[in-house]
Amino acid sequence: MRTSGTAPRGLNVVATALLLGAIVLAVLVWLPTHRLVAPVVILVFGWVAMQSPQVAEQWERGIVLRLGRFVGLQGPGLFWVVPFVDRVSSWIDQRTITTSFAAEQTLTSDTVPVNVDAVLFWMVHDAQKAALEVQDYSQAVSWAAQTALRDIIGRTPLADLLRGREQIEAELQALIDSRSNPWGVTVSSVEMRDVVIPVALQDAMSREAQASREKQARIILGQAEMEIAHSFEEAAKSYLHNPTALHLRAMNMLYEGLKEKGALMLIPSSAVESMGMGGLMGAAAMRQSTLTGDQASSDLKKEG
């Protein structure tokens, strides 16, 4: 917003009257004896006419007052005013304007001090109200945004402030818009840039999150153990009436253990006798000794 120079009330009218009186007096007194009066009069009228044209940019609107009363909006482009009678009191910018504002050391509803930075996007939709209803609409919008932010923080817990930014931004936009609409201003959006909490509280929240994750991991591990135990119970029921399946399963477990190099398995003798695993154990030993002999021959060849 740019503002033209202002003068005391009634000064323009007095100046106009004095100028017209001076012109008339010059014409009546000096015209018979001075031939230079005509050029002077022309220059004076030219200077007065120069005060009439005004130019507004594409995004601007001029507030025109006539003898102190509002007569209309002008612009964009070229328009004319009556010199010393009309004046452009202010120029209203109707583009989208960004205003940064903050709430420092504001307590949340659970008494946690926070610093919040935000950006407000707004524009003037009614230039007449913005010029006539409030003294400085730009400053008024800034203060309204700051007080609204403090109000929202004061009735919001810290957890909701950190997790529910979109909802808080929507509430903040609605609150600022309701306050600024009577001034001809509409709020496009509000964006929270940063929420800063004390360092000690950050450490405590970090430890709390770590403990919560550890607790969840232990719960998941316990559930897995329960599922495994349930599976073993079902398998035991299947093996109870089918000893052949139990033998095959035991042989498979033995094979899986012996196929790894250097594996050592201790098997009760009763298991060998009851499951008929003697032959399997002998075959496994022969396979292990064969592998050992091949490895020794290979080492001798490398040394030679």
C-alpha positions as CSV (number, residue, x, y, z in Angstrom):
1,M,0.0,0.0,0.0
2,R,1.3,3.4,-0.9
3,T,-0.2,6.6,0.5
4,S,-0.2,10.0,-1.1
5,G,0.8,13.1,0.8
6,T,-1.9,14.5,3.0
7,A,-2.7,18.0,4.1
8,P,-4.8,19.6,6.9
9,R,-8.5,19.5,6.4
10,G,-9.8,22.4,4.2
11,L,-6.4,23.4,3.0
12,N,-7.0,22.3,-0.5
13,V,-10.2,24.4,-0.7
14,V,-8.5,27.5,0.6
15,A,-5.6,27.0,-1.8
16,T,-8.0,26.7,-4.7
17,A,-9.8,29.9,-3.7
18,L,-6.6,31.9,-3.3
19,L,-5.3,30.7,-6.6
20,L,-8.4,31.6,-8.5
21,G,-8.5,35.0,-6.7
22,A,-4.9,35.7,-7.7
23,I,-5.6,34.8,-11.3
24,V,-8.7,37.1,-11.5
25,L,-6.8,40.0,-9.8
26,A,-3.9,39.6,-12.3
27,V,-6.3,39.7,-15.3
28,L,-8.2,42.8,-14.0
29,V,-5.3,44.9,-12.9
30,W,-2.3,43.9,-15.0
31,L,-3.9,43.1,-18.3
32,P,-4.2,46.8,-19.6
33,T,-0.6,47.6,-18.8
34,H,1.3,44.4,-19.0
35,R,1.5,42.2,-22.0
36,L,3.2,39.3,-20.1
37,V,0.2,38.6,-18.0
38,A,-1.3,36.2,-20.6
39,P,1.7,33.8,-20.6
40,V,1.7,33.8,-16.8
41,V,-1.9,32.9,-16.7
42,I,-1.3,30.1,-19.2
43,L,1.5,28.8,-17.1
44,V,-0.6,28.8,-14.0
45,F,-3.5,27.0,-15.7
46,G,-1.0,24.5,-17.1
47,W,0.5,23.8,-13.7
48,V,-3.0,23.3,-12.3
49,A,-4.0,20.9,-15.1
50,M,-0.9,18.8,-14.5
51,Q,-2.4,17.8,-11.1
52,S,-5.4,16.2,-12.7
53,P,-4.1,13.0,-14.4
54,Q,-3.3,10.0,-12.3
55,V,-2.0,6.5,-13.2
56,A,-2.7,3.3,-11.3
57,E,-0.9,0.0,-11.9
58,Q,-2.7,-3.1,-13.1
59,W,-2.9,-4.5,-9.5
60,E,-3.7,-1.2,-7.8
61,R,-6.9,0.7,-7.0
62,G,-6.9,4.4,-6.0
63,I,-9.2,5.7,-3.2
64,V,-10.5,9.1,-4.4
65,L,-11.8,11.6,-1.8
66,R,-13.6,14.8,-2.8
67,L,-13.4,17.4,-0.1
68,G,-12.8,14.6,2.4
69,R,-15.7,12.4,1.2
70,F,-15.2,9.1,-0.6
71,V,-16.4,9.3,-4.2
72,G,-15.1,6.1,-5.7
73,L,-12.3,3.7,-6.7
74,Q,-10.1,4.4,-9.7
75,G,-7.8,2.3,-11.8
76,P,-6.1,0.5,-13.3
77,G,-4.7,2.8,-15.9
78,L,-5.2,6.5,-16.5
79,F,-7.9,8.5,-14.6
80,W,-8.5,12.1,-13.8
81,V,-9.2,14.0,-10.6
82,V,-10.3,17.6,-10.0
83,P,-7.1,19.5,-8.8
84,F,-7.2,20.8,-5.2
85,V,-10.7,19.3,-4.8
86,D,-10.1,15.6,-5.3
87,R,-7.2,13.6,-3.9
88,V,-6.0,10.0,-4.0
89,S,-5.8,9.2,-0.3
90,S,-4.3,5.7,-0.7
91,W,-3.4,3.0,-3.2
92,I,-4.6,-0.5,-2.5
93,D,-2.5,-3.5,-3.7
94,Q,-4.8,-6.3,-4.7
95,R,-2.1,-9.0,-5.3
96,T,-1.6,-11.9,-3.0
97,I,0.6,-10.8,-0.1
98,T,2.7,-13.1,2.2
99,T,3.2,-12.2,5.9
100,S,5.3,-14.1,8.3
101,F,4.3,-14.2,11.9
102,A,5.3,-16.1,15.0
103,A,4.3,-17.0,18.5
104,E,7.2,-17.2,20.9
105,Q,7.2,-19.0,24.3
106,T,3.5,-19.8,24.0
107,L,2.1,-22.4,26.4
108,T,0.1,-25.3,25.0
109,S,-3.0,-26.7,26.8
110,D,-0.7,-29.2,28.6
111,T,1.7,-26.3,29.7
112,V,4.6,-26.9,27.3
113,P,6.3,-23.7,26.0
114,V,6.7,-23.8,22.2
115,N,7.9,-21.4,19.5
116,V,5.9,-21.5,16.3
117,D,6.7,-19.8,13.0
118,A,4.0,-19.5,10.2
119,V,3.3,-17.8,6.9
120,L,0.0,-16.1,6.0
121,F,-1.2,-15.8,2.3
122,W,-3.9,-13.1,2.0
123,M,-5.2,-10.5,-0.5
124,V,-7.6,-7.5,-0.5
125,H,-10.9,-8.4,-2.1
126,D,-12.7,-5.1,-1.2
127,A,-10.4,-2.1,-1.6
128,Q,-13.0,0.3,-0.3
129,K,-13.3,-1.5,3.0
130,A,-9.6,-1.9,3.3
131,A,-9.1,1.9,3.0
132,L,-12.1,3.1,5.0
133,E,-12.8,0.5,7.7
134,V,-9.3,0.2,9.2
135,Q,-6.4,2.5,9.6
136,D,-3.6,0.2,8.4
137,Y,-5.0,-3.0,7.1
138,S,-1.6,-4.7,6.5
139,Q,-0.6,-4.2,10.1
140,A,-4.0,-5.2,11.4
141,V,-3.9,-8.5,9.5
142,S,-0.4,-9.2,10.9
143,W,-1.6,-8.6,14.5
144,A,-4.8,-10.7,13.9
145,A,-2.7,-13.6,12.6
146,Q,-0.4,-13.5,15.6
147,T,-3.1,-13.4,18.2
148,A,-5.1,-16.1,16.4
149,L,-2.0,-18.4,16.4
150,R,-1.5,-17.9,20.2
151,D,-5.2,-18.6,20.7
152,I,-5.0,-21.9,18.8
153,I,-1.8,-23.0,20.6
154,G,-3.2,-22.2,24.0
155,R,-6.1,-24.7,23.5
156,T,-4.2,-27.5,21.7
157,P,-2.0,-30.2,23.4
158,L,1.5,-30.6,22.2
159,A,0.9,-34.0,20.6
160,D,-1.9,-32.6,18.4
161,L,0.3,-29.6,17.6
162,L,3.1,-31.8,16.3
163,R,0.9,-34.4,14.5
164,G,-2.1,-32.5,13.3
165,R,-0.6,-29.6,11.5
166,E,-3.2,-29.7,8.6
167,Q,-6.1,-29.4,11.0
168,I,-4.5,-26.6,13.0
169,E,-3.7,-24.7,9.8
170,A,-7.3,-25.0,8.6
171,E,-8.6,-23.7,12.0
172,L,-6.1,-20.9,12.0
173,Q,-7.1,-19.9,8.5
174,A,-10.8,-19.8,9.4
175,L,-10.2,-17.8,12.5
176,I,-8.0,-15.1,10.8
177,D,-10.4,-14.9,7.9
178,S,-13.4,-14.3,10.2
179,R,-11.5,-11.4,11.9
180,S,-10.2,-9.8,8.6
181,N,-13.3,-10.1,6.4
182,P,-14.8,-6.9,7.8
183,W,-11.7,-5.1,6.5
184,G,-12.1,-6.4,3.0
185,V,-9.3,-8.9,3.4
186,T,-9.6,-12.6,2.6
187,V,-7.1,-15.3,3.7
188,S,-6.0,-17.8,1.1
189,S,-4.0,-20.2,3.3
190,V,-1.8,-20.5,6.4
191,E,1.3,-22.7,6.6
192,M,3.2,-23.5,9.7
193,R,6.9,-23.6,9.0
194,D,8.4,-24.8,12.3
195,V,7.5,-25.9,15.8
196,V,10.3,-25.6,18.3
197,I,10.1,-27.3,21.7
198,P,12.7,-27.2,24.6
199,V,15.8,-29.5,24.2
200,A,15.1,-31.3,27.4
201,L,11.6,-32.2,26.3
202,Q,13.0,-33.4,22.9
203,D,15.3,-35.8,24.8
204,A,12.5,-37.1,26.9
205,M,10.2,-37.6,23.9
206,S,13.1,-39.5,22.1
207,R,13.5,-41.9,25.1
208,E,9.8,-42.4,25.3
209,A,9.6,-43.3,21.6
210,Q,12.5,-45.7,21.9
211,A,10.9,-47.4,24.9
212,S,7.6,-47.7,23.1
213,R,9.4,-49.3,20.1
214,E,11.2,-51.8,22.3
215,K,7.9,-52.7,24.0
216,Q,6.3,-53.3,20.7
217,A,9.2,-55.4,19.6
218,R,8.9,-57.6,22.7
219,I,5.2,-58.0,22.2
220,I,5.7,-59.1,18.6
221,L,8.4,-61.6,19.6
222,G,6.1,-63.0,22.3
223,Q,3.3,-63.4,19.7
224,A,5.6,-65.2,17.4
225,E,6.7,-67.6,20.1
226,M,3.0,-68.3,20.9
227,E,2.3,-69.0,17.2
228,I,5.4,-71.3,17.0
229,A,4.3,-73.2,20.1
230,H,0.8,-73.6,18.6
231,S,2.3,-75.0,15.4
232,F,4.5,-77.4,17.4
233,E,1.4,-78.6,19.3
234,E,-0.5,-79.3,16.0
235,A,2.6,-81.1,14.6
236,A,2.8,-83.3,17.8
237,K,-0.8,-84.3,17.3
238,S,0.0,-85.3,13.7
239,Y,3.1,-87.3,14.7
240,L,1.4,-89.0,17.6
241,H,-0.5,-91.5,15.4
242,N,2.1,-91.6,12.6
243,P,5.6,-92.8,13.8
244,T,6.9,-93.0,10.2
245,A,6.3,-89.3,9.7
246,L,8.1,-88.7,12.9
247,H,11.1,-90.8,11.8
248,L,11.2,-88.9,8.4
249,R,11.2,-85.6,10.2
250,A,14.0,-86.7,12.5
251,M,16.1,-87.8,9.6
252,N,15.5,-84.5,7.8
253,M,16.6,-82.6,10.9
254,L,19.7,-84.7,11.1
255,Y,20.5,-84.2,7.5
256,E,20.1,-80.4,7.7
257,G,22.4,-80.4,10.7
258,L,25.2,-82.6,9.1
259,K,25.3,-80.9,5.7
260,E,27.1,-77.9,7.3
261,K,30.9,-78.3,7.5
262,G,32.2,-78.8,11.0
263,A,28.7,-79.5,12.4
264,L,28.5,-81.6,15.5
265,M,25.3,-83.2,16.7
266,L,24.7,-85.2,19.9
267,I,21.9,-87.7,19.5
268,P,20.7,-89.9,22.4
269,S,21.3,-93.6,21.8
270,S,17.7,-94.3,22.6
271,A,16.7,-92.1,19.6
272,V,19.1,-94.1,17.3
273,E,17.6,-97.4,18.5
274,S,13.9,-96.3,18.4
275,M,14.1,-94.5,15.1
276,G,16.4,-96.9,13.3
277,M,18.9,-94.2,12.6
278,G,22.0,-96.4,12.9
279,G,22.3,-96.9,9.2
280,L,21.8,-93.2,8.6
281,M,24.5,-92.3,11.1
282,G,27.0,-94.7,9.4
283,A,26.3,-93.2,6.0
284,A,26.8,-89.7,7.4
285,A,30.1,-90.7,9.0
286,M,31.3,-92.3,5.8
287,R,30.4,-89.2,3.8
288,Q,32.2,-87.0,6.3
289,S,35.4,-89.2,6.2
290,T,35.3,-89.2,2.4
291,L,35.1,-85.4,2.3
292,T,38.0,-85.2,4.8
293,G,40.2,-87.5,2.6
294,D,39.4,-85.5,-0.5
295,Q,40.3,-82.3,1.2
296,A,43.7,-83.8,2.5
297,S,44.6,-85.0,-1.0
298,S,43.9,-81.6,-2.4
299,D,46.1,-79.9,0.2
300,L,49.0,-82.3,-0.6
301,K,48.7,-81.5,-4.3
302,K,48.9,-77.8,-3.6
303,E,52.0,-78.2,-1.4
304,G,53.7,-80.3,-4.1
